[in-house]
Amino acid sequence: MIKDGFRIADSADYAGTEAALKGWVSHIRSSGSLFFIEVRDGTGFIQAVVVKSEVSEQTFEICSKLTIESSLIVRGMIREDSRAPGGFEMSVHDIEPVNIPEEEYPISKKAHGIDFLMEHRHLWVRSRRQLAILRVRSELIRISRAYFHDNGYVLIDTPILTGSIGESSGSLFETEYFDFGNAFLAQTGQLYLEAAASAFGKVFCLGPTFRAEKSKTRRHLTEFWMLEAEVAFYDSDRNMELQEDMVSYLVRNIIESCERELGYLERDLDALQKIIPPFPRISYGEAIELLKKKDFRVRWGDDIGGDEETALSQSFEKPVFIYNYPMEIKAFYMKPDPRDSRIVLCNDLLAPEGYGEIIGGSQRNDDYDSLLARINEEGLNSDLYRWYLDIRRYGSVPHSGFGLGIERLLAWICRLPHVREAIPFPRLINRLYP
């Protein structure tokens, strides 16, 4: 009896049995009386071997018509074969085509330019490399949620449309919102998480965020997914401890659950296995001095850009915290350092191997008057922040949080050259299709 519902990932459970495989042709070659068809089903790849003497003339004729990305149902015996990729093959008895493309599949084994691949992203996601990357992404998100749920955090789904900005007003996407004027696509869920932290203590969110930054660097997308957490009664030091615990947990579990995919991507697992707490910490001032030694023309008060982050992160085998930046270059909601009013209690976490910032975090300003003054200094409409200021009026407590960019973390874990490969359908300043 042929077993339906067979998945390539479960080949070991089906060895020695007849099975029906539903999938797509990723490669096909013939050798006279033989056809070797590599079939993909979303869980893996398997070689289906068609022997002319073991199938009907009609089935063998079908094989000659199959092309790359033909969809089909293949029936046959699953057998163990140490020489085969994945350790299993299928001895084919019958093939039922579902769709045979009339035109040649546009993505071939020859080299294609990035613009061509981006234009055909809807097809590029079927390739082995992209399948591996996006499977790691799926696992990364699953493991991220598990970390917070297992540690007593409550999931809070924060708004995508908002009237209050959390970051620079120069990086906002605006849209008309009925009779209320303009609304903005959320740059962060943080402000709403702060409200929820005063209800639940420990909260997190994971969702899309939007930045209208006209940047073409390998680290920037206009739409990306951010994992954010907020914790009541945490100061900046506890916040950094949480970040290093979470990142090391994610990396450790990704190595365990995605070893095959990381192997295909030729990722150096030894480098990832070094990602265990504690992570090194250097102050902003120490980072500036280190950059000067590396011949960067920077001075205290300058922001640390992408090139500087690359240089700093190449100096460490683990992620490194840069903490306590000048107030003038950071967001209005960060708490001033009570020991030095020029700086705020915050951190950026830079991934090693030149990947730069993956997390931005801070202790939030829990003082009503000080926060209101900063809102006014930034030229923001304080009336739109009444609800945010209320958090400081009713039971205000020290609290901290952070945001982690999923695509940047994934790019580092998989050692990708650009974050555009770390999301199924990237949105860039010059890309809205497909």
C-alpha positions as a printed NumPy array, in Angstrom:
array([[  0.   ,   0.   ,   0.   ],
       [  1.346,   3.407,  -1.017],
       [  1.566,   5.845,   1.916],
       [  0.309,   9.31 ,   1.112],
       [  1.537,  12.392,   2.974],
       [  5.206,  11.425,   2.632],
       [  7.702,  14.229,   3.344],
       [ 11.335,  14.074,   2.306],
       [ 12.404,  15.145,   5.796],
       [ 10.813,  11.932,   7.12 ],
       [ 12.552,   9.578,   4.672],
       [ 14.075,   7.5  ,   7.459],
       [ 10.591,   6.63 ,   8.716],
       [  9.528,   5.447,   5.248],
       [ 12.584,   3.392,   4.274],
       [ 11.513,   0.141,   2.626],
       [  7.95 ,   1.305,   1.95 ],
       [  6.011,   2.637,  -1.032],
       [  5.265,   6.365,  -0.845],
       [  3.727,   9.181,  -2.866],
       [  5.822,  12.348,  -3.033],
       [  4.324,  15.671,  -4.068],
       [  6.827,  18.31 ,  -5.118],
       [  8.785,  20.114,  -7.806],
       [ 11.665,  19.16 , -10.105],
       [ 14.847,  20.974,  -9.091],
       [ 17.171,  19.105, -11.452],
       [ 16.849,  16.374, -14.053],
       [ 19.311,  14.379, -16.141],
       [ 19.087,  11.282, -18.267],
       [ 21.434,   8.464, -19.131],
       [ 19.857,   6.404, -21.871],
       [ 17.513,   4.061, -20.065],
       [ 17.648,   6.05 , -16.796],
       [ 16.317,   9.344, -15.538],
       [ 17.615,  10.946, -12.349],
       [ 15.117,  13.498, -11.071],
       [ 15.923,  15.635,  -8.048],
       [ 12.632,  16.5  ,  -6.365],
       [ 12.023,  19.221,  -3.774],
       [  8.986,  19.257,  -1.496],
       [  9.782,  22.128,   0.898],
       [ 11.245,  19.875,   3.577],
       [ 14.235,  18.64 ,   1.603],
       [ 15.541,  17.149,  -1.635],
       [ 15.578,  13.532,  -2.822],
       [ 16.764,  11.826,  -5.981],
       [ 14.039,   9.885,  -7.775],
       [ 15.485,   7.204, -10.069],
       [ 13.442,   6.113, -13.086],
       [ 14.545,   2.879, -14.775],
       [ 13.001,   2.362, -18.214],
       [ 12.48 ,  -1.373, -17.705],
       [ 10.644,  -0.809, -14.396],
       [  8.026,   1.739, -15.51 ],
       [  5.434,   2.039, -18.251],
       [  6.281,   3.612, -21.596],
       [  3.959,   6.487, -20.729],
       [  5.794,   7.193, -17.46 ],
       [  9.179,   7.104, -19.173],
       [  7.862,   9.426, -21.897],
       [  6.649,  11.868, -19.218],
       [ 10.187,  12.057, -17.85 ],
       [ 11.474,  13.318, -21.185],
       [  8.99 ,  16.203, -21.026],
       [  9.711,  17.312, -17.476],
       [ 11.55 ,  20.601, -16.998],
       [ 12.962,  22.497, -14.035],
       [ 10.181,  23.429, -11.569],
       [  7.63 ,  21.069, -13.089],
       [  5.219,  20.081, -10.329],
       [  4.414,  16.401, -10.008],
       [  3.425,  13.433,  -7.875],
       [  6.033,  10.672,  -7.794],
       [  5.211,   7.199,  -6.49 ],
       [  7.816,   4.636,  -5.618],
       [  9.907,   2.812,  -3.045],
       [ 11.965,   4.779,  -0.517],
       [ 15.294,   3.114,   0.007],
       [ 18.387,   3.918,   2.002],
       [ 21.472,   4.774,  -0.043],
       [ 24.552,   6.214,   1.626],
       [ 25.741,   7.643,  -1.711],
       [ 22.616,   9.763,  -2.156],
       [ 22.313,  13.306,  -0.783],
       [ 20.418,  12.954,   2.466],
       [ 21.064,   9.204,   2.526],
       [ 17.854,   8.127,   0.718],
       [ 16.58 ,   7.647,  -2.835],
       [ 13.238,   6.848,  -4.42 ],
       [ 12.888,   4.018,  -6.94 ],
       [ 10.096,   5.345,  -9.149],
       [  7.103,   3.286, -10.268],
       [  4.878,   6.055, -11.574],
       [  4.901,   9.823, -12.235],
       [  1.836,  12.03 , -12.427],
       [  2.618,  15.531, -13.764],
       [  0.644,  18.38 , -12.229],
       [  2.105,  21.256, -14.243],
       [  4.895,  21.293, -16.804],
       [  5.994,  24.872, -17.58 ],
       [  5.688,  25.879, -21.211],
       [  8.619,  28.284, -20.928],
       [ 12.146,  27.733, -19.643],
       [ 12.532,  28.475, -15.942],
       [ 14.237,  31.897, -15.775],
       [ 16.645,  31.071, -12.934],
       [ 19.297,  28.627, -14.083],
       [ 22.551,  27.343, -12.647],
       [ 24.491,  30.079, -14.441],
       [ 25.395,  33.197, -12.495],
       [ 22.728,  35.891, -12.29 ],
       [ 23.12 ,  39.505, -11.22 ],
       [ 21.542,  40.64 ,  -7.969],
       [ 19.06 ,  42.897,  -9.789],
       [ 17.839,  39.933, -11.844],
       [ 17.478,  37.773,  -8.746],
       [ 15.664,  40.51 ,  -6.84 ],
       [ 13.282,  41.013,  -9.769],
       [ 12.573,  37.272,  -9.618],
       [ 12.562,  36.998,  -5.827],
       [  9.244,  35.109,  -5.993],
       [ 11.149,  32.33 ,  -7.779],
       [ 14.564,  32.83 ,  -6.165],
       [ 13.126,  31.745,  -2.805],
       [ 12.9  ,  28.206,  -4.261],
       [ 16.693,  27.871,  -4.56 ],
       [ 18.676,  25.707,  -2.139],
       [ 20.494,  28.637,  -0.557],
       [ 17.371,  30.705,   0.003],
       [ 15.48 ,  27.69 ,   1.326],
       [ 18.236,  27.12 ,   3.873],
       [ 18.333,  30.784,   4.954],
       [ 14.572,  31.127,   5.312],
       [ 14.292,  27.856,   7.213],
       [ 16.852,  29.197,   9.701],
       [ 14.773,  32.382,   9.901],
       [ 11.641,  30.393,  10.69 ],
       [ 13.455,  28.516,  13.442],
       [ 14.973,  31.732,  14.798],
       [ 11.523,  33.268,  15.224],
       [ 10.138,  30.094,  16.803],
       [ 13.039,  29.912,  19.257],
       [ 12.759,  33.636,  20.058],
       [  9.137,  33.253,  21.059],
       [  9.985,  30.151,  23.082],
       [ 12.698,  32.008,  25.009],
       [ 10.32 ,  34.692,  26.208],
       [  7.377,  32.407,  26.873],
       [  9.594,  30.038,  28.877],
       [ 10.896,  32.949,  30.95 ],
       [  7.496,  34.305,  31.943],
       [  7.067,  37.12 ,  29.425],
       [  3.669,  38.101,  28.034],
       [  3.287,  38.682,  24.295],
       [  1.903,  42.136,  23.49 ],
       [  0.894,  42.86 ,  19.883],
       [  1.658,  46.543,  19.387],
       [  0.058,  48.825,  16.753],
       [  1.472,  49.235,  13.265],
       [ -0.422,  52.505,  12.759],
       [  0.46 ,  55.092,  15.386],
       [  0.296,  58.798,  16.089],
       [  3.414,  58.807,  18.309],
       [  6.897,  58.349,  16.956],
       [  9.562,  56.404,  18.788],
       [ 12.633,  57.328,  16.783],
       [ 13.715,  60.086,  14.393],
       [ 10.916,  61.979,  12.676],
       [ 13.026,  61.935,   9.514],
       [ 12.505,  58.198,   9.035],
       [  8.696,  58.045,   9.1  ],
       [  6.255,  56.628,   6.577],
       [  3.101,  58.75 ,   6.699],
       [ -0.448,  57.961,   5.68 ],
       [ -3.762,  59.77 ,   6.022],
       [ -5.92 ,  58.437,   8.836],
       [ -9.588,  59.364,   8.414],
       [-10.344,  62.676,  10.181],
       [ -7.33 ,  62.505,  12.518],
       [ -4.759,  63.818,  10.071],
       [ -1.571,  61.842,   9.514],
       [ -0.683,  58.504,  11.051],
       [  2.683,  56.794,  10.838],
       [  3.848,  53.258,  10.222],
       [  5.43 ,  52.101,  13.473],
       [  9.175,  52.455,  13.852],
       [  9.037,  50.428,  17.059],
       [  6.575,  48.865,  19.476],
       [  8.6  ,  50.097,  22.43 ],
       [  6.394,  52.901,  23.725],
       [  3.41 ,  50.563,  23.908],
       [  5.51 ,  47.837,  25.517],
       [  6.436,  50.298,  28.252],
       [  2.749,  50.743,  29.042],
       [  2.257,  46.971,  29.062],
       [  5.306,  46.428,  31.294],
       [  3.544,  48.44 ,  34.002],
       [  0.691,  45.944,  33.724],
       [  2.518,  42.612,  33.344],
       [  6.084,  43.331,  34.464],
       [  7.792,  41.403,  31.617],
       [  6.55 ,  41.746,  28.043],
       [  7.724,  41.292,  24.46 ],
       [  6.551,  41.783,  20.907],
       [  7.638,  40.582,  17.483],
       [  6.413,  42.213,  14.331],
       [  7.159,  44.393,  11.308],
       [  8.606,  47.853,  11.741],
       [  9.236,  50.563,   9.176],
       [ 12.025,  53.1  ,   8.679],
       [ 11.98 ,  55.556,   5.769],
       [ 15.765,  55.883,   5.829],
       [ 17.333,  56.526,   2.437],
       [ 20.163,  54.126,   3.097],
       [ 21.669,  51.577,   0.725],
       [ 23.964,  49.778,   3.137],
       [ 24.055,  45.997,   3.492],
       [ 22.375,  46.354,   6.912],
       [ 19.294,  48.392,   6.004],
       [ 15.75 ,  47.551,   4.968],
       [ 12.765,  49.888,   4.928],
       [ 10.571,  47.118,   6.371],
       [ 12.007,  44.633,   8.826],
       [ 10.988,  42.501,  11.792],
       [ 11.97 ,  43.474,  15.288],
       [ 11.943,  41.451,  18.49 ],
       [ 11.443,  43.786,  21.444],
       [ 11.278,  43.295,  25.189],
       [ 10.494,  45.559,  28.134],
       [ 10.946,  44.763,  31.823],
       [  9.801,  46.703,  34.878],
       [ 12.382,  47.254,  37.648],
       [ 15.324,  46.485,  35.297],
       [ 18.196,  48.95 ,  35.1  ],
       [ 20.622,  49.219,  32.2  ],
       [ 22.987,  46.557,  33.561],
       [ 20.182,  44.009,  33.997],
       [ 19.011,  44.912,  30.51 ],
       [ 22.396,  43.999,  29.026],
       [ 22.434,  40.744,  30.991],
       [ 19.058,  39.884,  29.488],
       [ 20.297,  40.627,  25.985],
       [ 23.396,  38.45 ,  26.243],
       [ 21.417,  35.611,  27.787],
       [ 18.835,  35.769,  24.999],
       [ 21.349,  36.032,  22.125],
       [ 23.447,  33.142,  23.422],
       [ 20.26 ,  31.063,  23.846],
       [ 19.147,  31.808,  20.287],
       [ 22.532,  30.97 ,  18.768],
       [ 22.914,  27.777,  20.802],
       [ 19.496,  26.504,  19.799],
       [ 19.861,  27.491,  16.139],
       [ 23.078,  25.467,  15.939],
       [ 21.216,  22.487,  17.345],
       [ 18.072,  22.711,  15.203],
       [ 19.547,  24.022,  11.92 ],
       [ 22.873,  22.202,  11.687],
       [ 22.034,  20.875,   8.209],
       [ 21.071,  24.309,   6.836],
       [ 24.086,  26.03 ,   8.401],
       [ 26.27 ,  23.279,   6.948],
       [ 24.893,  23.891,   3.476],
       [ 25.609,  27.616,   3.924],
       [ 29.173,  26.64 ,   4.957],
       [ 28.834,  28.53 ,   8.222],
       [ 31.745,  28.195,  10.641],
       [ 30.014,  26.67 ,  13.657],
       [ 33.113,  26.996,  15.819],
       [ 32.721,  30.779,  15.686],
       [ 29.065,  30.536,  16.735],
       [ 29.802,  28.109,  19.553],
       [ 31.905,  30.815,  21.23 ],
       [ 28.8  ,  32.935,  21.766],
       [ 28.319,  32.413,  25.495],
       [ 28.012,  34.977,  28.325],
       [ 29.498,  37.203,  29.459],
       [ 29.914,  39.501,  26.442],
       [ 32.585,  42.209,  26.543],
       [ 31.414,  45.73 ,  27.427],
       [ 33.104,  48.992,  26.509],
       [ 31.806,  52.49 ,  27.112],
       [ 31.097,  54.883,  24.26 ],
       [ 34.182,  56.858,  25.281],
       [ 36.347,  53.727,  25.164],
       [ 34.904,  52.883,  21.741],
       [ 35.867,  56.321,  20.421],
       [ 39.438,  55.857,  21.678],
       [ 39.626,  52.387,  20.106],
       [ 38.432,  53.796,  16.79 ],
       [ 41.085,  56.506,  16.924],
       [ 43.726,  53.797,  17.303],
       [ 42.258,  52.221,  14.164],
       [ 42.796,  55.544,  12.331],
       [ 39.169,  56.639,  12.276],
       [ 38.7  ,  60.414,  12.412],
       [ 36.146,  60.513,  15.221],
       [ 35.724,  62.534,  18.358],
       [ 33.554,  62.376,  21.46 ],
       [ 30.003,  63.339,  20.515],
       [ 30.063,  61.746,  17.051],
       [ 27.665,  58.94 ,  16.231],
       [ 29.189,  55.533,  15.538],
       [ 28.32 ,  54.603,  11.957],
       [ 28.372,  51.376,   9.983],
       [ 32.081,  51.425,   9.091],
       [ 33.009,  52.153,  12.687],
       [ 30.731,  49.366,  13.948],
       [ 32.382,  46.948,  11.519],
       [ 35.823,  47.839,  12.802],
       [ 34.782,  47.57 ,  16.441],
       [ 33.001,  44.238,  15.997],
       [ 36.036,  42.763,  14.228],
       [ 38.016,  43.343,  17.418],
       [ 36.012,  40.77 ,  19.411],
       [ 35.105,  37.093,  19.024],
       [ 31.808,  37.617,  20.837],
       [ 29.143,  40.283,  20.5  ],
       [ 30.29 ,  43.466,  22.235],
       [ 28.234,  46.03 ,  24.131],
       [ 28.903,  49.727,  23.51 ],
       [ 27.165,  51.516,  26.361],
       [ 26.227,  55.034,  27.525],
       [ 26.229,  57.253,  24.44 ],
       [ 25.963,  61.068,  24.438],
       [ 22.389,  62.283,  24.934],
       [ 22.435,  64.424,  21.768],
       [ 22.742,  61.416,  19.442],
       [ 20.196,  59.169,  21.148],
       [ 16.402,  59.04 ,  21.432],
       [ 14.372,  61.263,  23.758],
       [ 13.083,  58.405,  25.935],
       [ 16.464,  57.263,  27.288],
       [ 17.285,  57.924,  30.934],
       [ 20.067,  60.434,  31.619],
       [ 22.965,  59.051,  33.606],
       [ 22.614,  60.519,  37.13 ],
       [ 26.429,  60.633,  37.347],
       [ 26.952,  62.466,  34.043],
       [ 24.13 ,  64.461,  32.46 ],
       [ 25.892,  64.448,  29.074],
       [ 25.163,  60.749,  28.523],
       [ 22.219,  58.372,  28.666],
       [ 21.955,  54.824,  30.049],
       [ 21.825,  52.805,  26.854],
       [ 23.628,  50.189,  24.799],
       [ 24.153,  48.917,  21.297],
       [ 25.096,  45.261,  20.877],
       [ 27.437,  44.652,  17.932],
       [ 27.682,  41.195,  16.385],
       [ 31.239,  39.949,  15.713],
       [ 32.866,  39.198,  12.355],
       [ 32.14 ,  42.714,  11.12 ],
       [ 28.35 ,  42.545,  11.304],
       [ 27.784,  45.494,  13.613],
       [ 24.655,  46.483,  15.509],
       [ 21.973,  43.857,  16.053],
       [ 20.382,  45.301,  19.225],
       [ 19.67 ,  48.759,  20.56 ],
       [ 18.555,  49.036,  24.168],
       [ 18.291,  51.46 ,  27.045],
       [ 16.989,  52.208,  30.483],
       [ 13.922,  54.373,  29.902],
       [ 13.47 ,  57.782,  31.461],
       [ 11.012,  57.17 ,  34.308],
       [ 10.848,  60.789,  35.5  ],
       [  7.836,  62.782,  34.253],
       [  9.401,  66.263,  34.238],
       [ 12.682,  65.165,  32.7  ],
       [ 10.933,  63.17 ,  29.968],
       [  8.552,  66.016,  29.149],
       [ 11.525,  68.37 ,  28.839],
       [ 13.217,  66.013,  26.388],
       [ 10.038,  65.674,  24.312],
       [  9.847,  69.454,  24.06 ],
       [ 13.547,  69.744,  23.251],
       [ 13.053,  67.374,  20.305],
       [ 10.238,  69.556,  18.993],
       [  7.651,  66.8  ,  19.403],
       [  3.986,  67.475,  20.112],
       [  3.691,  66.657,  23.796],
       [ -0.088,  66.377,  23.461],
       [  0.404,  63.201,  21.401],
       [  2.466,  61.731,  24.26 ],
       [ -0.044,  62.285,  27.058],
       [ -0.621,  58.554,  27.375],
       [  3.134,  57.869,  27.372],
       [  3.719,  60.477,  30.078],
       [  0.891,  58.946,  32.134],
       [  3.1  ,  55.893,  32.642],
       [  5.368,  58.203,  34.671],
       [  2.475,  59.779,  36.585],
       [  0.903,  56.584,  37.897],
       [  3.241,  54.133,  39.583],
       [  6.388,  54.967,  37.67 ],
       [  9.271,  52.506,  38.15 ],
       [ 12.734,  52.036,  36.661],
       [ 12.366,  49.971,  33.495],
       [ 14.456,  48.959,  30.525],
       [ 14.139,  47.26 ,  27.175],
       [ 15.629,  46.64 ,  23.777],
       [ 14.911,  45.91 ,  20.139],
       [ 16.64 ,  43.209,  18.105],
       [ 16.538,  43.22 ,  14.297],
       [ 15.683,  39.7  ,  13.134],
       [ 17.256,  40.2  ,   9.701],
       [ 20.517,  41.553,  11.094],
       [ 20.775,  38.706,  13.585],
       [ 20.013,  36.179,  10.848],
       [ 22.537,  37.773,   8.478],
       [ 25.24 ,  37.313,  11.105],
       [ 24.22 ,  33.775,  12.075],
       [ 24.164,  32.662,   8.411],
       [ 27.079,  34.961,   7.453],
       [ 25.158,  36.656,   4.657],
       [ 26.606,  39.553,   2.65 ],
       [ 23.34 ,  41.566,   2.794],
       [ 20.157,  41.573,   4.877],
       [ 18.053,  41.367,   1.686],
       [ 18.605,  37.586,   1.762],
       [ 17.381,  37.409,   5.365],
       [ 13.731,  38.237,   4.603],
       [ 11.418,  36.539,   2.087],
       [ 10.467,  39.692,   0.149],
       [ 12.793,  42.597,   0.99 ],
       [ 11.711,  46.21 ,   0.856],
       [ 14.53 ,  48.607,  -0.032],
       [ 14.563,  52.267,  -1.052],
       [ 14.777,  51.108,  -4.678],
       [ 12.705,  47.918,  -4.41 ],
       [  8.957,  47.459,  -3.967],
       [  8.508,  44.586,  -6.469],
       [  7.6  ,  41.768,  -6.214]])
